[in-house]
Amino acid sequence: MIYLDDGHIRQMGLDWPELAETILKTALLHGTEEIAQPLKPYLRFRDPANRIIAMPAFVGGDVEACGIKWIASYPGNLGRGLPRAHSALVLNDPATGEPIAFIKGALISALRTAAVSAVMLDAWLKRRGAASFSAGIVGFGPIGRTHLSMLASLFGDRLDQVRLCDLRGVEESAIEDGLRDRTKIVSGWREAYAESDVFLTCTTVGDGYIDLPPRPGTLLLNVSLRDYVEDCVKHLAAAVVDDWTEVCRENTVIERLHLHHGWTRERSVSLKEVLASNGLDRLPPDEPVFFNPMGMAAFDIAAASYYRNKALAMGIGIHL
């Protein structure tokens, strides 16, 4: 088997168009026999703020890979000077079950997350038809930074301005060189929220704090899933989700809308519907698009397979 870590992933380089295409193809397989992914369990013990998530999946089509991601999220690590997330990912040969790759490190999870956002953003832009847009990012840790890298690479020529804020401060050295003159560091989420066409939440909060209704026509990429007070989005016609069963739990805003305001699966549009059958047309023209991606295991396995194949082709990694 081949061993890869974050250093190997960086050595291969970030080809955002290729990674986004991998996610797009995988999303189109959702709901078919080419995707198998049981509901992921959450392991908790002692401190309920900590969790370790098991994410097994099979992806057929052009990917043809299976395996499991085992990712730990310990919010208190940030105060200890440690990364919040630690990930281990194993790929198996679908034909024999033999382990063929082990990938350690949280970078691949961040890349997968941002690539899913890229696919959604591209679909929204195609429907909107505007030549340019502005973006706001709340939370500038690893997930927020990876999203900024994605925006710069895939949409940099259409991005007017980016507004960034983080309770711990924004590390300016992490801002992409090509975006420095278009980036504004703001003091709080309200300014970014009020002035951005695309608003991304990339935080680690457990409860909602965004209590203002979204502006018409905006795209809300609710990456961290829990940032909105449900009263400010309960009037929306629908939410876009990667998988309703996955996202309607664990105190997400979708679960709170379900429990407190009667939302059901029928109040959602799947990412696959958006990509394959113009699902956004189900929404009124000026309706804010509220995207809540829980994170499908199939996307992680597809991304891991992509990097394994690339590592073998480039002679990168450690063979065990």
KETORRO-9894 format. One line per field, with one value per atom (N, C-alpha, C): atom name; x, y, z; residue in one letter. Coordinates in steps of 0.05 Angstrom, whole numbers, always signed. Layout:
at (CA, ...) $
x (X, ...) $
y (Y, ...) $
z (Z, ...) $
aa (A, ...) $
//
This chain:
at (N, CA, C, N, CA, C, N, CA, C, N, CA, C, N, CA, C, N, CA, C, N, CA, C, N, CA, C, N, CA, C, N, CA, C, N, CA, C, N, CA, C, N, CA, C, N, CA, C, N, CA, C, N, CA, C, N, CA, C, N, CA, C, N, CA, C, N, CA, C, N, CA, C, N, CA, C, N, CA, C, N, CA, C, N, CA, C, N, CA, C, N, CA, C, N, CA, C, N, CA, C, N, CA, C, N, CA, C, N, CA, C, N, CA, C, N, CA, C, N, CA, C, N, CA, C, N, CA, C, N, CA, C, N, CA, C, N, CA, C, N, CA, C, N, CA, C, N, CA, C, N, CA, C, N, CA, C, N, CA, C, N, CA, C, N, CA, C, N, CA, C, N, CA, C, N, CA, C, N, CA, C, N, CA, C, N, CA, C, N, CA, C, N, CA, C, N, CA, C, N, CA, C, N, CA, C, N, CA, C, N, CA, C, N, CA, C, N, CA, C, N, CA, C, N, CA, C, N, CA, C, N, CA, C, N, CA, C, N, CA, C, N, CA, C, N, CA, C, N, CA, C, N, CA, C, N, CA, C, N, CA, C, N, CA, C, N, CA, C, N, CA, C, N, CA, C, N, CA, C, N, CA, C, N, CA, C, N, CA, C, N, CA, C, N, CA, C, N, CA, C, N, CA, C, N, CA, C, N, CA, C, N, CA, C, N, CA, C, N, CA, C, N, CA, C, N, CA, C, N, CA, C, N, CA, C, N, CA, C, N, CA, C, N, CA, C, N, CA, C, N, CA, C, N, CA, C, N, CA, C, N, CA, C, N, CA, C, N, CA, C, N, CA, C, N, CA, C, N, CA, C, N, CA, C, N, CA, C, N, CA, C, N, CA, C, N, CA, C, N, CA, C, N, CA, C, N, CA, C, N, CA, C, N, CA, C, N, CA, C, N, CA, C, N, CA, C, N, CA, C, N, CA, C, N, CA, C, N, CA, C, N, CA, C, N, CA, C, N, CA, C, N, CA, C, N, CA, C, N, CA, C, N, CA, C, N, CA, C, N, CA, C, N, CA, C, N, CA, C, N, CA, C, N, CA, C, N, CA, C, N, CA, C, N, CA, C, N, CA, C, N, CA, C, N, CA, C, N, CA, C, N, CA, C, N, CA, C, N, CA, C, N, CA, C, N, CA, C, N, CA, C, N, CA, C, N, CA, C, N, CA, C, N, CA, C, N, CA, C, N, CA, C, N, CA, C, N, CA, C, N, CA, C, N, CA, C, N, CA, C, N, CA, C, N, CA, C, N, CA, C, N, CA, C, N, CA, C, N, CA, C, N, CA, C, N, CA, C, N, CA, C, N, CA, C, N, CA, C, N, CA, C, N, CA, C, N, CA, C, N, CA, C, N, CA, C, N, CA, C, N, CA, C, N, CA, C, N, CA, C, N, CA, C, N, CA, C, N, CA, C, N, CA, C, N, CA, C, N, CA, C, N, CA, C, N, CA, C, N, CA, C, N, CA, C, N, CA, C, N, CA, C, N, CA, C, N, CA, C, N, CA, C, N, CA, C, N, CA, C, N, CA, C, N, CA, C, N, CA, C, N, CA, C, N, CA, C, N, CA, C, N, CA, C, N, CA, C, N, CA, C, N, CA, C, N, CA, C, N, CA, C, N, CA, C, N, CA, C, N, CA, C, N, CA, C, N, CA, C, N, CA, C, N, CA, C, N, CA, C, N, CA, C, N, CA, C, N, CA, C, N, CA, C, N, CA, C, N, CA, C, N, CA, C, N, CA, C, N, CA, C, N, CA, C, N, CA, C, N, CA, C, N, CA, C, N, CA, C, N, CA, C, N, CA, C, N, CA, C, N, CA, C, N, CA, C, N, CA, C, N, CA, C, N, CA, C, N, CA, C, N, CA, C, N, CA, C, N, CA, C, N, CA, C, N, CA, C, N, CA, C, N, CA, C, N, CA, C, N, CA, C, N, CA, C, N, CA, C, N, CA, C, N, CA, C, N, CA, C, N, CA, C, N, CA, C, N, CA, C, N, CA, C, N, CA, C, N, CA, C, N, CA, C, N, CA, C, N, CA, C, N, CA, C, N, CA, C, N, CA, C, N, CA, C, N, CA, C, N, CA, C, N, CA, C, N, CA, C, N, CA, C, N, CA, C, N, CA, C, N, CA, C, N, CA, C, N, CA, C, N, CA, C, N, CA, C, N, CA, C, N, CA, C, N, CA, C, N, CA, C, N, CA, C, N, CA, C, N, CA, C, N, CA, C, N, CA, C, N, CA, C, N, CA, C, N, CA, C, N, CA, C, N, CA, C, N, CA, C, N, CA, C, N, CA, C, N, CA, C, N, CA, C, N, CA, C, N, CA, C, N, CA, C, N, CA, C, N, CA, C, N, CA, C, N, CA, C, N, CA, C, N, CA, C, N, CA, C, N, CA, C, N, CA, C, N, CA, C, N, CA, C, N, CA, C, N, CA, C, N, CA, C, N, CA, C, N, CA, C) $
x (+17, +0, +18, +6, +20, +11, +30, +25, +28, +8, +9, +2, +14, +5, +2, -3, -9, +15, +39, +62, +62, +55, +54, +32, +9, -13, -4, +10, +19, +40, +57, +78, +65, +42, +28, +16, +11, -1, -31, -44, -73, -84, -94, -107, -137, -147, -175, -194, -189, -208, -211, -189, -190, -205, -200, -213, -243, -250, -278, -293, -279, -291, -296, -277, -280, -305, -308, -332, -357, -357, -381, -390, -371, -378, -388, -377, -387, -414, -420, -446, -468, -461, -481, -487, -470, -475, -493, -497, -512, -540, -548, -574, -575, -552, -550, -535, -534, -519, -488, -480, -451, -442, -460, -452, -464, -447, -457, -444, -460, -449, -469, -465, -483, -481, -502, -503, -479, -465, -440, -445, -433, -436, -417, -425, -408, -401, -375, -365, -360, -373, -369, -363, -346, -340, -329, -336, -327, -335, -319, -326, -344, -369, -388, -382, -364, -356, -339, -326, -308, -324, -315, -328, -308, -311, -296, -317, -314, -335, -324, -339, -331, -347, -332, -345, -337, -351, -345, -361, -350, -364, -351, -367, -358, -367, -349, -356, -348, -367, -361, -355, -367, -363, -334, -324, -296, -277, -288, -271, -263, -283, -279, -261, -271, -255, -274, -263, -278, -259, -270, -253, -268, -253, -265, -248, -261, -247, -255, -235, -239, -228, -246, -237, -247, -227, -233, -235, -255, -258, -258, -237, -234, -231, -253, -252, -232, -229, -210, -181, -175, -147, -137, -155, -146, -133, -143, -132, -106, -100, -76, -54, -60, -41, -40, -61, -62, -85, -83, -105, -130, -153, -178, -185, -178, -186, -161, -165, -144, -158, -147, -160, -141, -153, -139, -158, -148, -165, -152, -167, -158, -174, -160, -173, -168, -188, -186, -190, -179, -185, -213, -231, -259, -262, -243, -245, -236, -216, -205, -207, -213, -214, -187, -165, -138, -134, -123, -116, -95, -100, -81, -71, -82, -72, -80, -62, -68, -60, -79, -74, -79, -59, -61, -60, -77, -77, -104, -110, -137, -138, -116, -116, -136, -136, -153, -183, -190, -217, -224, -206, -210, -213, -196, -197, -224, -232, -258, -281, -280, -301, -303, -280, -280, -287, -280, -288, -318, -331, -360, -372, -362, -371, -367, -345, -339, -360, -368, -388, -415, -423, -447, -446, -423, -420, -421, -409, -409, -438, -454, -482, -498, -493, -507, -500, -475, -466, -478, -480, -492, -521, -535, -563, -566, -548, -550, -543, -523, -516, -500, -492, -476, -447, -434, -405, -387, -395, -377, -394, -379, -392, -373, -383, -367, -372, -352, -354, -346, -358, -351, -346, -325, -318, -316, -331, -330, -316, -294, -277, -255, -230, -207, -186, -197, -179, -173, -166, -159, -181, -206, -228, -233, -232, -235, -213, -188, -166, -167, -175, -177, -199, -220, -241, -231, -215, -204, -185, -170, -152, -169, -191, -209, -221, -230, -242, -222, -197, -176, -170, -169, -161, -184, -208, -230, -246, -247, -265, -252, -225, -210, -216, -221, -225, -253, -270, -298, -303, -283, -287, -280, -299, -295, -281, -291, -279, -285, -267, -271, -269, -289, -288, -283, -264, -256, -260, -268, -268, -265, -252, -248, -244, -257, -255, -226, -210, -182, -164, -175, -160, -153, -149, -143, -113, -101, -72, -68, -59, -57, -39, -19, +0, -14, -37, -51, -70, -71, -88, -73, -87, -75, -64, -40, -27, -45, -58, -74, -99, -106, -130, -125, -99, -93, -106, -105, -115, -146, -159, -188, -199, -182, -190, -192, -214, -218, -223, -208, -212, -232, -254, -275, -277, -290, -290, -310, -330, -351, -366, -383, -397, -418, -429, -451, -442, -418, -409, -405, -393, -389, -416, -434, -460, -476, -475, -491, -481, -455, -443, -434, -439, -429, -451, -445, -464, -462, -439, -434, -422, -436, -428, -422, -397, -388, -384, -395, -390, -371, -347, -326, -316, -335, -328, -330, -326, -329, -351, -369, -390, -410, -422, -442, -471, -474, -501, -502, -527, -530, -526, -515, -511, -520, -521, -530, -560, -570, -598, -612, -599, -611, -619, -642, -650, -630, -625, -606, -618, -600, -608, -619, -638, -648, -626, -627, -608, -581, -576, -549, -546, -521, -515, -502, -515, -504, -492, -466, -451, -447, -466, -465, -448, -422, -403, -403, -404, -402, -428, -450, -476, -493, -481, -495, -496, -488, -484, -509, -530, -555, -575, -587, -610, -633, -648, -667, -689, -695, -717, -710, -685, -678, -677, -680, -680, -705, -723, -746, -765, -764, -782, -774, -749, -740, -756, -758, -775, -762, -736, -722, -693, -680, -651, -639, -615, -600, -583, -583, -567, -553, -531, -518, -534, -543, -559, -576, -603, -621, -617, -616, -614, -589, -567, -542, -543, -554, -552, -574, -596, -617, -612, -590, -583, -559, -551, -527, -529, -553, -558, -551, -553, -549, -574, -571, -594, -616, -609, -630, -645, -632, -646, -664, -654, -670, -695, -691, -714, -735, -724, -742, -757, -743, -755, -773, -766, -780, -799, -795, -812, -823, -821, -835, -823, -798, -786, -782, -787, -782, -765, -759, -743, -755, -781, -794, -787, -776, -768, -738, -727, -699, -696, -673, -665, -637, -633, -607, -587, -562, -540, -542, -548, -550, -572, -595, -617, -607, -592, -581, -564, -547, -527, -539, -558, -568, -594, -610, -637, -645, -626, -633, -650, -642, -658, -662, -644, -648, -672, -681, -705, -730, -729, -751, -754, -733, -734, -743, -756, -762, -737, -738, -714, -696, -708, -692, -688, -696, -693, -664, -656, -629, -625, -602, -596, -581, -592, -582, -571, -544, -531, -520, -528, -520, -507, -481, -468, -457, -469, -460, -432, -427, -402, -406, -408, -413, -387, -388, -364, -355, -374, -367, -349, -352, -335, -306, -304, -278, -263, -278, -265, -257, -274, -267, -242, -241, -217, -192, -195, -172, -162, -180, -173, -159, -169, -156, -127, -122, -95, -77, -89, -73, -63, -81, -73, -53, -56, -37, -10, -10, +16, +30, +16, +29, +40, +26, +35, +60, +62, +83, +106, +103, +124, +127, +104, +104, +91, +101, +90, +110, +102, +119, +105, +118, +106, +113, +92, +95, +90) $
y (-24, +0, +25, +47, +73, +90, +103, +121, +150, +167, +195, +212, +236, +254, +282, +302, +329, +339, +333, +342, +330, +305, +293, +306, +312, +324, +352, +367, +393, +390, +370, +365, +360, +347, +342, +367, +387, +412, +410, +433, +435, +442, +422, +426, +428, +452, +455, +446, +452, +443, +412, +398, +368, +358, +370, +361, +367, +390, +398, +379, +372, +354, +326, +317, +292, +292, +314, +317, +318, +333, +335, +308, +292, +265, +247, +250, +234, +242, +268, +278, +268, +265, +256, +226, +211, +183, +179, +200, +197, +186, +166, +154, +131, +124, +101, +79, +56, +33, +38, +59, +66, +81, +86, +98, +81, +74, +61, +75, +86, +100, +99, +80, +79, +105, +110, +133, +133, +154, +154, +157, +140, +142, +162, +173, +191, +178, +175, +164, +187, +186, +206, +192, +204, +193, +215, +215, +234, +263, +278, +305, +305, +313, +311, +330, +350, +368, +354, +333, +318, +296, +290, +269, +257, +231, +218, +205, +211, +203, +182, +160, +140, +144, +145, +152, +131, +108, +88, +94, +86, +90, +74, +68, +57, +77, +83, +100, +85, +81, +68, +88, +84, +103, +104, +128, +132, +130, +129, +129, +100, +83, +55, +52, +60, +59, +55, +43, +41, +44, +50, +54, +69, +80, +93, +116, +138, +160, +160, +163, +163, +190, +209, +236, +245, +255, +265, +295, +306, +334, +341, +354, +362, +392, +407, +437, +448, +435, +445, +444, +430, +429, +456, +473, +500, +515, +512, +525, +513, +488, +474, +478, +494, +497, +474, +457, +434, +438, +424, +425, +414, +425, +415, +387, +382, +357, +340, +314, +294, +272, +266, +247, +225, +201, +178, +165, +159, +149, +125, +103, +78, +73, +67, +57, +28, +13, -15, -20, -42, -51, -61, -50, -59, -88, -99, -126, -147, -140, -159, -151, -126, -116, -109, -113, -108, -78, -70, -42, -33, -11, -1, +27, +41, +68, +75, +90, +102, +131, +149, +178, +190, +203, +215, +246, +259, +288, +299, +323, +335, +352, +355, +372, +362, +336, +325, +330, +330, +336, +365, +383, +411, +416, +402, +404, +393, +370, +359, +379, +390, +409, +433, +444, +468, +461, +437, +428, +425, +415, +413, +441, +460, +487, +499, +491, +501, +492, +467, +456, +470, +475, +489, +518, +531, +559, +562, +543, +544, +542, +524, +520, +546, +558, +583, +606, +608, +629, +625, +600, +595, +603, +598, +606, +637, +649, +678, +694, +684, +697, +723, +730, +754, +750, +771, +768, +767, +778, +779, +777, +773, +771, +778, +784, +789, +766, +761, +738, +748, +735, +739, +712, +711, +686, +692, +677, +679, +654, +658, +635, +631, +638, +636, +616, +593, +571, +555, +529, +513, +511, +509, +507, +534, +556, +582, +588, +582, +587, +570, +545, +528, +538, +548, +560, +585, +601, +625, +616, +595, +585, +575, +562, +553, +576, +596, +620, +634, +636, +649, +633, +607, +590, +588, +582, +576, +601, +621, +643, +670, +670, +695, +717, +710, +730, +742, +730, +740, +751, +750, +757, +787, +803, +831, +837, +826, +831, +808, +804, +784, +798, +793, +803, +780, +783, +762, +771, +752, +758, +732, +734, +711, +722, +709, +717, +717, +700, +698, +716, +731, +748, +734, +750, +739, +741, +719, +718, +727, +752, +763, +748, +735, +720, +696, +688, +666, +674, +700, +710, +706, +695, +690, +716, +714, +738, +752, +737, +749, +763, +759, +770, +792, +797, +816, +844, +853, +880, +880, +857, +855, +844, +841, +830, +851, +850, +869, +853, +859, +845, +862, +850, +864, +855, +870, +865, +844, +839, +820, +809, +789, +775, +793, +812, +828, +844, +855, +870, +852, +829, +810, +799, +794, +784, +804, +829, +849, +857, +853, +864, +842, +817, +795, +781, +775, +759, +730, +721, +693, +694, +682, +683, +655, +652, +626, +625, +606, +602, +578, +584, +563, +563, +561, +564, +536, +537, +512, +516, +535, +540, +517, +515, +494, +504, +531, +543, +567, +573, +595, +622, +640, +668, +687, +678, +695, +697, +722, +725, +745, +751, +769, +754, +760, +747, +752, +733, +737, +756, +770, +787, +771, +781, +766, +760, +737, +730, +722, +719, +711, +681, +672, +644, +641, +625, +620, +593, +591, +566, +560, +546, +541, +517, +520, +498, +486, +504, +494, +487, +491, +478, +488, +503, +509, +539, +556, +584, +601, +591, +607, +601, +622, +620, +613, +591, +581, +601, +619, +638, +656, +661, +679, +665, +639, +624, +607, +607, +589, +596, +621, +630, +621, +611, +603, +580, +580, +559, +532, +531, +505, +509, +488, +488, +468, +473, +454, +438, +411, +394, +373, +362, +340, +314, +310, +287, +294, +293, +301, +285, +258, +241, +247, +252, +258, +285, +305, +332, +339, +323, +329, +315, +322, +311, +327, +319, +331, +362, +371, +399, +418, +409, +427, +446, +468, +485, +471, +452, +436, +419, +407, +391, +409, +433, +451, +461, +465, +473, +450, +425, +402, +399, +402, +397, +420, +445, +468, +480, +475, +488, +469, +443, +424, +419, +427, +422, +391, +382, +354, +353, +329, +325, +340, +343, +356, +386, +397, +425, +428, +407, +408, +402, +411, +405, +392, +369, +356, +368, +366, +376, +362, +336, +322, +335, +342, +355, +381, +396, +422, +417, +396, +392, +377, +359, +342, +351, +366, +373, +401, +420, +448, +451, +438, +439, +466, +485, +512, +526, +516, +528, +523, +506, +502, +526, +542, +565, +590, +609, +634, +648, +665, +677, +692, +706, +722, +708, +683, +668, +664, +670, +662, +632, +623, +594, +587, +569, +561, +533, +531, +505, +494, +470, +457, +430, +428, +403, +389, +366, +352, +339, +333, +321, +291, +284, +256, +240, +216, +198, +193, +191, +185, +206, +231, +253, +249, +240, +235, +212, +191, +168, +175, +190, +199, +217, +236, +253, +237, +218, +202, +185, +174, +158, +176, +200, +219, +224, +229, +235, +210, +187, +162, +158, +160, +156, +176, +201, +222, +217, +207, +201, +179, +158, +136, +145, +162, +172, +190, +206, +224, +213, +188, +176, +189, +198, +212, +193, +194, +177, +156, +142, +121, +94, +75, +49, +31, +18, +1, -28) $
z (+0, +0, +0, -7, -7, +16, +28, +51, +41, +46, +39, +64, +66, +87, +74, +91, +80, +63, +72, +56, +28, +25, -1, -18, -5, -20, -31, -14, -23, -45, -42, -63, -90, -91, -116, -128, -111, -121, -121, -120, -118, -146, -160, -186, -180, -175, -167, -189, -214, -235, -235, -233, -232, -208, -185, -160, -161, -171, -173, -192, -214, -233, -221, -204, -190, -172, -158, -140, -156, -178, -195, -205, -215, -226, -204, -180, -157, -149, -148, -140, -159, -185, -204, -201, -187, -181, -157, -141, -116, -122, -105, -109, -129, -140, -158, -144, -158, -147, -147, -160, -161, -136, -118, -92, -70, -51, -26, -3, +15, +39, +62, +80, +104, +120, +135, +152, +171, +172, +187, +217, +233, +262, +275, +297, +313, +339, +343, +369, +388, +411, +432, +459, +474, +501, +518, +543, +563, +555, +541, +534, +509, +512, +489, +467, +471, +450, +429, +437, +419, +404, +380, +365, +345, +340, +319, +300, +275, +255, +236, +232, +213, +187, +165, +139, +118, +117, +96, +71, +48, +23, +0, -20, -46, -67, -86, -108, -134, -152, -177, -199, -222, -244, -252, -257, -264, -240, -216, -192, -184, -180, -174, -149, -126, -102, -78, -57, -32, -9, +15, +38, +60, +78, +101, +110, +118, +131, +160, +178, +207, +216, +222, +228, +255, +270, +298, +298, +311, +314, +344, +353, +381, +382, +386, +385, +405, +428, +449, +441, +419, +410, +402, +392, +383, +406, +430, +453, +463, +453, +460, +439, +418, +397, +378, +377, +360, +339, +316, +297, +309, +302, +312, +301, +275, +263, +257, +261, +254, +238, +215, +197, +188, +187, +175, +155, +131, +110, +97, +95, +84, +58, +36, +12, +9, -1, -6, -36, -46, -73, -74, -90, -91, -99, -114, -123, -102, -86, -67, -38, -33, -6, +6, -9, +2, +6, +29, +33, +13, -1, -22, -16, +3, +10, +38, +51, +77, +76, +81, +79, +106, +117, +144, +141, +155, +155, +147, +156, +151, +126, +111, +88, +67, +62, +41, +48, +74, +81, +75, +80, +74, +44, +28, -1, -12, -1, -10, -3, +21, +29, +10, +4, -13, -42, -51, -78, -81, -60, -60, -62, -46, -48, -76, -89, -116, -135, -133, -151, -148, -123, -117, -127, -122, -130, -161, -175, -204, -214, -202, -211, -205, -182, -175, -194, -201, -219, -247, -256, -282, -283, -261, -260, -257, -242, -237, -262, -277, -302, -299, -274, -270, -276, -285, -293, -269, -246, -223, -197, -175, -149, -127, -104, -80, -60, -43, -24, +4, +23, +51, +65, +80, +94, +124, +140, +169, +179, +192, +201, +182, +190, +172, +183, +192, +198, +173, +176, +153, +132, +140, +121, +106, +121, +109, +90, +97, +80, +54, +57, +34, +15, +26, +9, -6, +8, -6, -29, -24, -46, -69, -64, -85, -100, -86, -99, -117, -107, -123, -149, -146, -169, -190, -181, -199, -207, -190, -195, -192, -191, -186, -205, -231, -251, -249, -233, -230, -202, -185, -157, -152, -145, -142, -115, -94, -67, -48, -29, -9, +19, +36, +63, +82, +100, +118, +147, +164, +192, +208, +231, +248, +277, +296, +324, +334, +323, +331, +314, +296, +278, +252, +232, +205, +200, +194, +188, +159, +155, +128, +110, +121, +104, +90, +100, +88, +65, +60, +38, +12, -8, -34, -46, -58, -69, -89, -106, -127, -116, -90, -79, -58, -52, -31, -35, -60, -65, -66, -66, -66, -40, -20, +6, +27, +42, +64, +89, +110, +136, +152, +160, +174, +202, +219, +248, +257, +240, +249, +225, +230, +209, +195, +210, +199, +174, +174, +150, +127, +132, +110, +99, +117, +110, +94, +101, +88, +61, +56, +32, +12, +17, +1, -15, -40, -56, -48, -41, -32, -4, +15, +43, +53, +63, +72, +102, +116, +144, +147, +158, +161, +190, +209, +237, +251, +277, +293, +314, +310, +330, +332, +356, +360, +359, +362, +362, +343, +335, +316, +327, +311, +319, +297, +272, +250, +252, +259, +265, +246, +223, +204, +179, +167, +142, +120, +102, +80, +59, +45, +23, +0, -15, -38, -58, -70, -92, -83, -57, -47, -46, -45, -40, -13, +5, +31, +32, +33, +35, +64, +76, +105, +111, +107, +109, +137, +157, +185, +197, +182, +187, +211, +229, +254, +260, +241, +246, +246, +234, +231, +253, +264, +280, +261, +267, +247, +240, +258, +253, +229, +223, +201, +174, +173, +148, +144, +165, +164, +142, +132, +111, +83, +80, +54, +42, +16, +3, +6, +7, +9, +16, +24, +28, +9, -1, -17, +2, -1, +16, -1, +9, -5, +0, +25, +32, +56, +53, +74, +99, +96, +119, +136, +122, +136, +150, +137, +148, +168, +169, +188, +215, +227, +254, +265, +289, +301, +305, +311, +318, +295, +270, +248, +246, +231, +228, +213, +196, +182, +202, +221, +241, +258, +265, +281, +266, +240, +223, +222, +222, +221, +248, +270, +296, +304, +298, +309, +289, +263, +243, +222, +227, +210, +183, +178, +152, +149, +124, +117, +92, +83, +60, +35, +35, +12, +11, +33, +34, +26, +13, +5, -24, -35, -62, -59, -71, -69, -87, -80, -97, -125, -125, -150, -168, -155, -171, -182, -167, -177, -201, -200, -222, -246, -241, -263, -275, -260, -271, -264, -263, -257, -233, -211, -187, -175, -181, -170, -183, -205, -217, -201, -181, -163, -144, -142, -124, -139, -125, -138, -147, -168, -180, -160, -141, -123, -96, -94, -69, -62, -37, -29, -30, -39, -41, -16, +0, +26, +24, +21, +17, +43, +50, +75, +69, +66, +59, +84, +92, +115, +110, +85, +78, +73, +48, +41, +40, +51, +51, +23, +4, -24, -35, -27, -36, -25, +0, +11, -2, -8, -21, -49, -63, -90, -90, -71, -70, -62, -44, -36, -60, -75, -98, -119, -123, -141, -133, -107, -99, -98, -93, -94, -123, -142, -170, -179, -170, -178, -165, -140, -126, -141, -149, -163, -190, -204, -230, -227, -204, -200, -184, -174, -157, -130, -119, -93, -73, -48, -26, -17, +4, +15, +10, -3, -7, +16, +27, +50, +43) $
aa (M, M, M, I, I, I, Y, Y, Y, L, L, L, D, D, D, D, D, D, G, G, G, H, H, H, I, I, I, R, R, R, Q, Q, Q, M, M, M, G, G, G, L, L, L, D, D, D, W, W, W, P, P, P, E, E, E, L, L, L, A, A, A, E, E, E, T, T, T, I, I, I, L, L, L, K, K, K, T, T, T, A, A, A, L, L, L, L, L, L, H, H, H, G, G, G, T, T, T, E, E, E, E, E, E, I, I, I, A, A, A, Q, Q, Q, P, P, P, L, L, L, K, K, K, P, P, P, Y, Y, Y, L, L, L, R, R, R, F, F, F, R, R, R, D, D, D, P, P, P, A, A, A, N, N, N, R, R, R, I, I, I, I, I, I, A, A, A, M, M, M, P, P, P, A, A, A, F, F, F, V, V, V, G, G, G, G, G, G, D, D, D, V, V, V, E, E, E, A, A, A, C, C, C, G, G, G, I, I, I, K, K, K, W, W, W, I, I, I, A, A, A, S, S, S, Y, Y, Y, P, P, P, G, G, G, N, N, N, L, L, L, G, G, G, R, R, R, G, G, G, L, L, L, P, P, P, R, R, R, A, A, A, H, H, H, S, S, S, A, A, A, L, L, L, V, V, V, L, L, L, N, N, N, D, D, D, P, P, P, A, A, A, T, T, T, G, G, G, E, E, E, P, P, P, I, I, I, A, A, A, F, F, F, I, I, I, K, K, K, G, G, G, A, A, A, L, L, L, I, I, I, S, S, S, A, A, A, L, L, L, R, R, R, T, T, T, A, A, A, A, A, A, V, V, V, S, S, S, A, A, A, V, V, V, M, M, M, L, L, L, D, D, D, A, A, A, W, W, W, L, L, L, K, K, K, R, R, R, R, R, R, G, G, G, A, A, A, A, A, A, S, S, S, F, F, F, S, S, S, A, A, A, G, G, G, I, I, I, V, V, V, G, G, G, F, F, F, G, G, G, P, P, P, I, I, I, G, G, G, R, R, R, T, T, T, H, H, H, L, L, L, S, S, S, M, M, M, L, L, L, A, A, A, S, S, S, L, L, L, F, F, F, G, G, G, D, D, D, R, R, R, L, L, L, D, D, D, Q, Q, Q, V, V, V, R, R, R, L, L, L, C, C, C, D, D, D, L, L, L, R, R, R, G, G, G, V, V, V, E, E, E, E, E, E, S, S, S, A, A, A, I, I, I, E, E, E, D, D, D, G, G, G, L, L, L, R, R, R, D, D, D, R, R, R, T, T, T, K, K, K, I, I, I, V, V, V, S, S, S, G, G, G, W, W, W, R, R, R, E, E, E, A, A, A, Y, Y, Y, A, A, A, E, E, E, S, S, S, D, D, D, V, V, V, F, F, F, L, L, L, T, T, T, C, C, C, T, T, T, T, T, T, V, V, V, G, G, G, D, D, D, G, G, G, Y, Y, Y, I, I, I, D, D, D, L, L, L, P, P, P, P, P, P, R, R, R, P, P, P, G, G, G, T, T, T, L, L, L, L, L, L, L, L, L, N, N, N, V, V, V, S, S, S, L, L, L, R, R, R, D, D, D, Y, Y, Y, V, V, V, E, E, E, D, D, D, C, C, C, V, V, V, K, K, K, H, H, H, L, L, L, A, A, A, A, A, A, A, A, A, V, V, V, V, V, V, D, D, D, D, D, D, W, W, W, T, T, T, E, E, E, V, V, V, C, C, C, R, R, R, E, E, E, N, N, N, T, T, T, V, V, V, I, I, I, E, E, E, R, R, R, L, L, L, H, H, H, L, L, L, H, H, H, H, H, H, G, G, G, W, W, W, T, T, T, R, R, R, E, E, E, R, R, R, S, S, S, V, V, V, S, S, S, L, L, L, K, K, K, E, E, E, V, V, V, L, L, L, A, A, A, S, S, S, N, N, N, G, G, G, L, L, L, D, D, D, R, R, R, L, L, L, P, P, P, P, P, P, D, D, D, E, E, E, P, P, P, V, V, V, F, F, F, F, F, F, N, N, N, P, P, P, M, M, M, G, G, G, M, M, M, A, A, A, A, A, A, F, F, F, D, D, D, I, I, I, A, A, A, A, A, A, A, A, A, S, S, S, Y, Y, Y, Y, Y, Y, R, R, R, N, N, N, K, K, K, A, A, A, L, L, L, A, A, A, M, M, M, G, G, G, I, I, I, G, G, G, I, I, I, H, H, H, L, L, L) $
//
